[in-house]
Structure formats: structure tokens, C-alpha cells
């Protein structure tokens, strides 16, 4: 029987948005706020799901309605891979750049925090708070410029580093739909809390994908945008400046890194797990301090950072 007919009930739900023929956005639980994300469903010559963080119940309901043939992961942050355990028997495609650390939570945590000690903390948080399980060996990889052809949907994989070195966006050449994943337009702004995140390529990635000939833009944490999204892209880029201004103001007249972390300019001390908050807050502050010192706006001496007037 036609999968479209079998899946009509699920595809007509209010948390499912038809973007184009055979291409859908599945809204993540809690309006796709972390630790959830939107997923993208393809119902072409294969039934394919991009990212699995919609919530376990929603994912099981989707799979029961339209059995998923293949899973693609845009990048291995926990909100994008958390549901993989539900579909662990399906073919899995990962970015070419994703290392084997995804197969061990402590190793993945070490990658995302920078030290083994913090990696253990992250693994505990990921397992006990998010229900995360490690991934298995993938059945395939995709790289920058690869075309993932599903008949009515032909996705170009576009590497978009900065958020992570193995972060990917996708562009459907059939419908001109742009999936920007974690270039996400959220009010938090660009997120770069892992050691390997890098603000400069992050901004370059945003400028690169916003120049594509899209007709609609869909991210992992916000509703789709129909038509021109220049305003949203520009506002998202401007948030890098706003974030840097927050850190600059904390250096007036002076502050230590530890004092800035306690102020929590990014999270506002609202993250439930304060261990994780401190790790990510510190990384994001340090990345901005490095740029401010390079630009001569801040000087650092003996662990104290001071605004240069």
C-alpha cells in the first residue's frame, strides 16, 4: 500500500508542515526548544528522516505511520541525535567529518567540552537528563556538495562550519527549500559553546547559505519562513555583535573570566544543570574575549580583562 495513504493521519497533524511535494517539517516537542529540534521528512522514492530530536513519542508515532527507511544526521549535537535509538536498525548517514567519538558518550562529551573530566560531566548530563545513547557505526557518509537524490527531493549537502566543524545544511534543488538546521534564528542567537566552534567560519557559513536561490527557509528550532529571509539572516548575524557587546561591557572597568561566568551573560543562569552551563558559558565568553583582544578593545593581564578606552 502507498506510504502516503498509510501516513495521511500523521501528515495531517498540526505539528507537521508540508514544505513542498514529499518534503515535510516535523515540529519538535516543546516547539522544538532544546533538548528537542525539528526534523525533516522526505517521502520520495525512500522515506527519509533528517535528525531525530522531535521527541521519542512523536518519533515512534511517525515511524508507526510511515516506516522510516533511512536516517540522516545534520550534525551530532544531542538535540539532533537523541531519537536515533528508536531507529537504530535503519540505515544511518553521518557527515564525512563526524569522528568516531559519537559511539561513546564520554568521548563525545570530551569533544564537546575540551577535557576528559568535563566530558564525564557532559556524558552524565546527556544520559540522565536527555536520555541520550551513543550512535553506532554509520552505514554511509555524505560530504560537502554531495547530492542526496530521493526522486522528487534532491538535497545538496552544504557543509556550514562554525557551529560545529561537521555541521551541515541542505538545499532541495527541486523545491528550492533551504534547510538551515542550527542556523536557527532563535532569540538566544548563534551558539558556539564547544571548544571547536569558531565564530569567524560561523558567520561565513551564514553568508554563504543566505545567498542560495531559496524560496523558503526552514531551521531546526523555529517555524518555516516563506519567501525572502534576508531580514532574519541579517538579524541573526547581528547577534554576534550583540553578544560581543555583552562581553565588552563586562570588561568595563575590569573583570575576571570567573566573574563573567558567574554573571552568565548568555544563559542568564537559567540552565538547570549549572555544571553544563559553566562549561558552555565559559567557552562562549572566551571566544568573544579572543576577538575583542585581537581588535584592541580589551586587554588581558594576570587573569583580569579590562576594556581599552
C-alpha positions as CSV (number, residue, x, y, z in Angstrom):
1,X,0.0,0.0,0.0
2,X,1.1,3.6,-0.8
3,X,3.0,5.0,2.2
4,X,1.4,8.4,1.6
5,X,-2.0,6.8,2.3
6,X,-0.7,5.0,5.3
7,X,0.8,8.2,6.7
8,X,-2.1,10.5,5.9
9,X,-3.1,10.6,9.6
10,X,0.3,11.7,10.8
11,X,1.0,14.1,7.9
12,X,-2.3,15.9,8.7
13,X,-1.3,16.7,12.2
14,X,-0.9,20.3,13.3
15,X,2.8,19.7,14.2
16,X,3.6,18.7,10.6
17,X,4.2,21.3,7.9
18,X,4.2,20.4,4.2
19,X,7.1,22.4,2.8
20,X,6.9,21.0,-0.8
21,X,5.9,17.8,-2.5
22,X,7.3,14.9,-0.5
23,X,9.1,17.2,2.0
24,X,7.8,18.0,5.5
25,X,8.9,19.6,8.7
26,X,8.1,17.6,11.8
27,X,7.9,20.1,14.7
28,X,10.0,19.0,17.7
29,X,8.4,18.7,21.2
30,X,8.0,21.9,23.2
31,X,8.1,23.9,20.0
32,X,11.5,22.5,19.1
33,X,13.2,24.1,22.0
34,X,16.4,22.4,23.3
35,X,16.7,19.5,24.0
36,X,14.4,19.0,21.0
37,X,14.6,20.1,17.4
38,X,12.6,20.0,14.2
39,X,13.1,17.0,11.9
40,X,12.6,17.0,8.1
41,X,10.8,14.1,6.5
42,X,11.2,13.0,2.9
43,X,8.6,10.8,1.3
44,X,10.1,10.4,-2.2
45,X,11.4,7.1,-3.5
46,X,12.6,6.5,0.1
47,X,11.1,7.6,3.4
48,X,14.0,9.5,5.0
49,X,14.3,11.5,8.2
50,X,16.8,14.2,8.8
51,X,17.6,14.5,12.5
52,X,15.7,12.6,15.2
53,X,15.3,15.0,18.1
54,X,11.5,15.6,17.8
55,X,10.8,13.6,21.0
56,X,10.7,9.8,21.4
57,X,6.9,9.6,21.5
58,X,6.4,11.7,18.3
59,X,9.2,9.8,16.6
60,X,7.6,6.4,17.4
61,X,4.2,7.7,16.1
62,X,5.8,8.9,12.9
63,X,7.6,5.6,12.3
64,X,4.4,3.6,13.1
65,X,2.6,5.6,10.4
66,X,5.3,5.8,7.8
67,X,8.1,3.4,8.4
68,X,11.4,5.3,8.2
69,X,13.8,3.8,5.6
70,X,16.8,5.9,6.3
71,X,18.1,8.4,8.9
72,X,20.4,11.3,8.1
73,X,22.1,13.4,10.8
74,X,22.9,17.0,10.1
75,X,25.4,17.2,13.0
76,X,25.9,15.2,16.2
77,X,24.6,17.7,18.9
78,X,22.4,15.8,21.4
79,X,19.1,17.5,20.4
80,X,19.7,16.3,16.8
81,X,20.6,12.7,17.6
82,X,18.6,11.9,20.7
83,X,16.0,9.8,19.0
84,X,18.4,7.6,17.0
85,X,17.9,4.8,19.5
86,X,14.3,4.4,18.2
87,X,15.6,3.9,14.7
88,X,18.9,2.1,15.4
89,X,18.1,-0.7,13.0
90,X,17.7,1.7,10.0
91,X,20.5,2.8,7.6
92,X,22.3,5.8,9.1
93,X,24.2,8.5,7.3
94,X,26.5,10.9,9.1
95,X,28.6,13.8,7.9
96,X,32.0,12.8,6.5
97,X,33.7,15.0,9.1
98,X,32.0,13.4,12.2
99,X,34.5,11.5,14.2
100,X,34.1,8.1,16.0
101,X,33.5,9.9,19.3
102,X,29.8,9.7,18.6
103,X,30.0,6.0,19.5
104,X,30.9,6.8,23.2
105,X,29.2,9.4,25.3
106,X,32.3,10.2,27.4
107,X,34.4,10.6,24.2
108,X,31.6,12.8,22.7
109,X,31.5,14.8,25.9
110,X,35.2,15.2,25.8
111,X,34.9,16.6,22.3
112,X,32.1,19.0,23.3
113,X,33.8,20.2,26.5
114,X,37.5,20.0,25.9
115,X,38.6,17.8,28.8
116,X,38.0,14.3,29.9
117,X,36.9,15.4,33.3
118,X,34.2,17.7,31.8
119,X,33.4,15.0,29.2
120,X,32.4,12.7,32.1
121,X,30.1,15.5,33.4
122,X,28.6,16.1,29.9
123,X,28.0,12.3,29.4
124,X,26.2,12.1,32.8
125,X,24.0,15.1,31.8
126,X,23.4,13.7,28.3
127,X,22.5,10.2,29.5
128,X,20.5,11.0,32.7
129,X,18.9,14.3,31.7
130,X,18.4,13.9,27.9
131,X,18.2,10.1,27.6
132,X,21.0,10.1,25.1
133,X,22.6,6.9,23.9
134,X,25.7,6.7,21.7
135,X,25.4,6.2,18.0
136,X,26.6,3.1,16.1
137,X,28.8,3.0,13.1
138,X,27.1,4.7,10.2
139,X,26.1,2.9,7.0
140,X,27.3,5.8,4.9
141,X,28.7,9.3,4.9
142,X,28.0,12.5,3.0
143,X,30.2,15.4,2.3
144,X,30.1,19.0,1.1
145,X,28.4,19.2,-2.3
146,X,27.0,15.7,-2.3
147,X,23.6,15.3,-3.9
148,X,21.2,13.1,-1.9
149,X,18.7,12.1,-4.6
150,X,15.3,10.9,-3.4
151,X,13.5,11.4,-6.7
152,X,11.1,14.3,-6.0
153,X,13.6,15.7,-3.5
154,X,17.2,16.2,-4.4
155,X,19.2,17.6,-1.5
156,X,22.6,19.2,-1.8
157,X,24.6,18.7,1.4
158,X,26.3,22.0,2.3
159,X,28.9,22.0,5.0
160,X,28.4,25.0,7.2
161,X,31.2,25.0,9.9
162,X,31.4,27.3,12.9
163,X,28.5,25.9,14.9
164,X,30.5,22.6,14.6
165,X,33.0,21.6,12.0
166,X,30.7,18.8,10.9
167,X,27.5,20.9,10.8
168,X,25.5,20.7,7.6
169,X,22.7,22.5,5.9
170,X,20.7,21.1,3.0
171,X,19.2,22.7,-0.2
172,X,16.5,20.9,-2.2
173,X,17.1,21.7,-5.8
174,X,13.5,20.6,-6.7
175,X,11.5,22.9,-4.5
176,X,14.2,25.5,-3.6
177,X,13.7,24.7,0.0
178,X,16.7,25.5,2.3
179,X,17.2,23.6,5.5
180,X,19.5,25.7,7.7
181,X,19.4,23.3,10.7
182,X,21.2,25.2,13.5
183,X,21.5,28.5,11.7
184,X,18.2,28.7,13.5
185,X,17.1,32.3,14.1
186,X,16.4,31.8,17.8
187,X,16.3,34.6,20.3
188,X,19.3,33.0,22.0
189,X,21.4,33.8,18.9
190,X,24.2,31.9,17.4
191,X,25.5,29.1,19.7
192,X,29.2,28.2,19.8
193,X,29.8,26.7,23.2
194,X,32.0,23.8,22.2
195,X,35.8,24.2,22.1
196,X,35.9,23.5,18.3
197,X,33.2,26.1,17.5
198,X,34.5,29.2,15.7
199,X,32.8,32.5,15.3
200,X,34.5,33.5,12.0
201,X,33.6,30.5,9.9
202,X,30.1,30.5,11.6
203,X,29.5,34.0,10.1
204,X,30.9,32.9,6.7
205,X,28.6,29.9,6.7
206,X,25.6,32.1,7.3
207,X,26.6,34.5,4.5
208,X,27.2,31.5,2.2
209,X,23.8,29.8,2.6
210,X,21.8,33.1,2.6
211,X,23.0,33.7,-1.0
212,X,21.4,30.4,-2.3
213,X,18.3,30.8,-4.6
214,X,15.8,29.6,-2.0
215,X,12.0,30.0,-1.9
216,X,11.7,29.1,1.7
217,X,13.9,28.6,4.7
218,X,13.4,26.1,7.5
219,X,15.6,25.7,10.6
220,X,15.8,23.2,13.4
221,X,14.2,25.3,16.1
222,X,11.8,27.8,14.5
223,X,8.8,27.7,12.1
224,X,9.5,27.9,8.4
225,X,10.0,31.2,6.6
226,X,8.3,31.6,3.2
227,X,10.0,33.9,0.7
228,X,12.8,36.3,1.3
229,X,14.6,35.6,4.7
230,X,17.3,38.3,4.3
231,X,15.9,40.2,7.4
232,X,16.1,37.0,9.5
233,X,19.6,36.1,8.3
234,X,20.8,39.7,8.9
235,X,19.3,39.8,12.4
236,X,21.0,36.5,13.2
237,X,24.4,37.8,12.0
238,X,23.9,41.0,14.0
239,X,23.5,38.9,17.2
240,X,27.2,38.1,17.1
241,X,27.8,41.9,17.6
242,X,25.3,42.0,20.4
243,X,26.9,39.0,22.1
244,X,30.3,40.6,21.8
245,X,29.0,43.8,23.3
246,X,27.8,41.9,26.3
247,X,31.3,40.7,27.0
248,X,32.8,44.1,26.3
249,X,30.5,45.7,28.9
250,X,31.6,43.1,31.5
251,X,35.2,44.3,31.0
252,X,34.2,47.8,31.9
253,X,36.1,48.6,34.0
254,X,37.5,45.1,34.5
255,X,36.6,41.5,35.3
256,X,38.0,38.0,35.6
257,X,36.7,35.2,33.5
258,X,35.3,33.5,36.6
259,X,33.3,36.7,37.4
260,X,31.9,36.9,33.9
261,X,30.9,33.2,34.0
262,X,29.0,33.8,37.3
263,X,27.1,36.7,35.6
264,X,26.1,34.3,32.9
265,X,25.6,36.8,30.0
266,X,24.4,34.1,27.6
267,X,22.3,31.7,29.7
268,X,21.2,34.2,32.4
269,X,21.8,31.4,34.9
270,X,18.6,29.7,33.6
271,X,20.1,26.3,32.6
272,X,19.0,23.6,35.1
273,X,22.4,21.8,35.1
274,X,24.8,24.5,36.3
275,X,27.8,22.3,35.6
276,X,27.0,22.3,31.9
277,X,26.1,26.0,31.9
278,X,29.5,26.9,33.3
279,X,31.3,24.9,30.6
280,X,29.4,26.4,27.7
281,X,29.2,29.9,29.1
282,X,33.0,29.9,29.6
283,X,33.7,28.7,26.1
284,X,31.4,31.4,24.5
285,X,32.9,34.2,26.7
286,X,36.5,33.1,25.8
287,X,35.8,33.1,22.1
288,X,34.5,36.7,22.3
289,X,37.4,37.8,24.5
290,X,39.8,36.5,22.0
291,X,38.3,38.6,19.2
292,X,38.0,41.7,21.5
293,X,41.7,41.4,22.4
294,X,42.6,40.9,18.8
295,X,40.7,44.0,17.8
296,X,42.4,46.0,20.6
297,X,39.1,46.6,22.5
298,X,40.1,44.6,25.6
299,X,43.4,43.8,27.3
300,X,44.1,40.8,29.5
301,X,46.7,40.7,32.2
302,X,47.1,38.3,35.1
303,X,43.6,36.9,34.5
304,X,41.9,40.3,34.6
305,X,40.3,41.6,31.4
306,X,39.9,45.4,31.0
307,X,38.2,47.5,28.4
308,X,40.6,49.6,26.4
309,X,39.4,53.2,26.0
